[in-house]
Amino acid sequence: MAKIYLTDTTLRDGSHTVSHKFSADDVKKVVSALDSAGIDLIEVGHGDGLTGSTINYGFADYDDFDIVKAASSVIKNSKLTVLLLPGIGTVEDLKKAQNYGATAVRIATHVTEADVAAQHIRAAKKMGLFTVGFLMMAHMASVEGIVEEAKKMESYGADVVYCTDSAGAMLPVNVKEKISAMVKNLNIPVGHHSHNNLGLAIGNSLAAIEAGATYIDGSLSGLGAGAGNTATDVLVAALNKMGYKHNADLFKTMDASSNALIPVLESKGLKTNTNLDAMILGYAGCYSSFLLHARRASERFNVDVREILIECGNRKAVGGQEDWIIEIANNIAKAKNN
């Protein structure tokens, strides 16, 4: 199986959800948590890309470059990326973002207009940035059409080209057709970005991986424009269960959502729809009724409730075996204290 590289776009695509009001302190908290979790690329900035703060796209409360600078101040391992839409952002904006700490850029165009990205992709490569071509509204192109546009981005020097389901309109069969054709015809990696408008974001991301995509987007708790994106935390759990190699730590990714993002959202009067308790029950393969017992045992023995549930799953515990939960929690606590 090929290794999968994750891009988290909570602080760019998710910026739409908060009307582009992530502050520098918000960004530091979330970026630090994502970086610690092993996410490969972290995208920040206005939802519509660098300098998208306009009357057309919505004014941000904070300058894009201050946001990039804040993210750069806490990032240690991940690539710090920005989005640039030719016509909104310029090469000069990209140079400024690089000066403030950006190490990667995604150059985004409509799926039939890759040629308008030529200047920007070439400039980004000349600047030494990791450069991604981002073909948006991919459902509007034929298989042959998206391959033709992707090959243009490859010829300009892109390191990766994305099939981007901006509208959340694609079905798994559509994703497989387009990604397979791109993988077959390109000599660079292919990526996929899903939206959840049809409730298919995770399914489409997995379909993309099965078709050969190795760069996949997500956002914590699925935060993003419209119905949101593939949830990074859920995606990591699914990849673990499927045996794919990647760099992310599941618990730390969940913690990035629970301990970093959600408090930021709550401070703005917002909530997410993702239920990470339910997710970990599915990950572990446990009855939902085990959760309350596991929480009590977690508090009693001061161990992580997720470790208890996963061990219950490993033992294939079923209803009537709730007494195991105490034993498991006790064993985990003893192992940690030895």
Disulfide bonds with the S-S distance in Angstrom:
none
